[in-house]
């Protein structure tokens, strides 16, 4: 809760310093997944860092689409998000890197703890990530609103498929 508040509030809100991506990765990915895993199992397994990073990166991808859309208004407001710092072209490359690393992390986990082909069910979401990456690369900022929602829904589908695959394995 404190992290959410200090993202935009206070003397030096970290969202304005370009630290939002790191915060989302840590709180929506690593702490969210590892913390939930601990609550359910009462153990800590460092293997779960792979899905934690994967899910965290997909959350960062949602933020990145939003920040790419808002590059101009953020620059004017003094919010130095990563896309503002990188510029549009490099922010698109960053988006592809985020999406790719999320998939690689999930694949790594599935291969390291392999029990069943069901564990790769999440791969059905990959075409949605490709669609999103292509849209972010080719659409103007004013046309990115639907792709912000699409990225969020694609990340949700990925998580559901990932979980279902683990349960079916």
C-alpha positions in Angstrom: 0.0 0.0 0.0 2.9 2.3 0.8 4.5 1.6 -2.5 1.2 2.4 -4.3 0.8 5.7 -2.5 4.5 6.8 -3.0 4.3 6.0 -6.7 2.7 9.4 -7.4 2.6 11.2 -4.0 5.3 12.8 -1.9 8.3 15.0 -2.4 10.0 12.5 -4.8 7.4 10.1 -6.1 9.3 7.2 -7.7 6.9 6.9 -10.6 8.2 10.3 -11.8 11.8 9.1 -11.6 11.3 6.1 -14.0 11.2 3.5 -11.2 7.6 2.4 -11.8 8.7 -0.6 -13.9 11.0 -1.9 -11.2 8.3 -1.4 -8.6 5.7 -3.3 -10.7 8.1 -6.1 -11.3 8.9 -6.4 -7.6 5.4 -6.0 -6.2 3.2 -7.5 -8.9 5.7 -10.2 -9.8 8.2 -11.3 -7.2 6.4 -10.4 -4.0 3.0 -11.2 -5.4 3.9 -14.7 -6.7 6.5 -15.7 -4.1 4.3 -14.3 -1.3 1.2 -16.2 -2.5 3.3 -19.3 -2.9 4.5 -19.0 0.6 1.0 -18.4 2.0 -0.3 -21.6 0.3 2.7 -23.9 0.9 4.4 -22.4 4.0 7.7 -22.9 2.2 10.0 -20.9 0.0 11.1 -22.3 -3.3 13.5 -20.3 -5.4 12.2 -22.1 -8.6 9.1 -20.0 -8.3 11.2 -16.9 -9.1 10.7 -17.9 -12.8 6.9 -17.5 -12.9 7.2 -14.5 -10.5 9.5 -12.8 -13.0 7.3 -13.8 -15.9 4.1 -12.4 -14.4 5.9 -9.3 -13.1 7.3 -8.6 -16.6 3.8 -8.9 -18.1 2.6 -6.4 -15.6 5.5 -4.2 -16.6 4.4 -4.6 -20.2 0.9 -3.2 -19.3 2.6 -0.2 -17.7 4.9 0.2 -20.6 2.0 0.4 -23.1 0.5 3.1 -20.9 3.7 5.0 -20.7 4.4 4.8 -24.4 0.9 6.1 -25.0 1.6 9.0 -22.6 5.2 9.9 -23.6 4.4 13.5 -24.6 2.1 14.3 -21.7 4.5 12.6 -19.2 7.4 14.6 -20.5 5.4 17.8 -20.1 4.4 16.9 -16.6 8.0 16.1 -15.6 7.3 12.3 -15.3 10.4 10.6 -16.5 9.1 7.1 -17.2 11.3 4.7 -19.0 9.7 5.4 -22.4 10.2 9.1 -21.8 13.9 8.5 -21.1 14.3 6.1 -24.0 12.2 7.7 -26.7 9.5 6.0 -28.7 11.6 3.8 -30.9 13.7 2.3 -28.1 10.7 2.0 -25.8 9.1 -0.3 -28.4 12.3 -2.4 -28.4 12.1 -2.4 -24.6 8.5 -3.6 -24.9 9.6 -6.6 -27.1 12.3 -7.4 -24.6 9.9 -7.4 -21.7 7.5 -9.7 -23.6 10.3 -12.0 -24.7 11.8 -12.3 -21.3 8.4 -13.1 -19.8 7.9 -16.0 -22.2 11.5 -17.2 -21.7 11.1 -17.1 -17.9 7.8 -19.1 -18.1 9.4 -21.6 -20.5 12.4 -22.0 -18.3 10.3 -22.8 -15.3 8.2 -25.3 -17.3 11.3 -27.1 -18.5 13.0 -27.1 -15.1 10.0 -28.6 -13.3 8.6 -30.6 -16.3 5.9 -33.1 -15.5 3.5 -32.9 -18.4 2.9 -31.1 -21.7 0.0 -29.3 -20.0 2.6 -27.1 -18.4 3.0 -25.3 -21.7 -0.7 -24.3 -22.0 0.3 -20.7 -21.4 1.9 -20.7 -24.8 -1.5 -20.2 -26.3 -1.3 -16.6 -25.2 1.9 -15.9 -27.1 0.1 -14.8 -30.3 -1.7 -12.1 -28.2 1.7 -10.8 -27.1 2.9 -10.7 -30.6 -0.2 -8.8 -31.7 0.4 -6.3 -28.8 4.0 -5.8 -29.7 3.2 -5.2 -33.3 0.5 -2.7 -32.4 2.8 -0.8 -30.0 5.4 -0.7 -32.8 3.1 0.5 -35.5 0.2 2.4 -34.0 0.4 6.1 -33.0 0.2 7.0 -29.3 -3.4 8.1 -29.7 -4.4 4.7 -31.0 -2.9 2.6 -28.2 -5.8 2.7 -25.7 -7.3 -0.6 -26.9 -3.9 -2.2 -26.8 -3.4 -1.2 -23.2 -6.6 -3.2 -22.3 -5.5 -6.0 -24.7 -2.2 -6.3 -23.0 -3.8 -6.5 -19.5 -6.3 -9.1 -20.7 -3.6 -11.1 -22.5 -1.5 -11.1 -19.3 -4.6 -12.3 -17.3 -5.2 -15.1 -19.9 -1.5 -16.1 -19.6 -1.7 -16.3 -15.8 -4.9 -18.4 -16.0 -3.4 -20.7 -18.6 -0.2 -21.0 -16.7 -2.1 -21.9 -13.5 -4.4 -24.3 -15.3 -1.4 -26.0 -17.0 0.2 -26.6 -13.6 -3.0 -28.0 -12.1 -3.5 -30.3 -15.1 0.1 -31.6 -15.0 
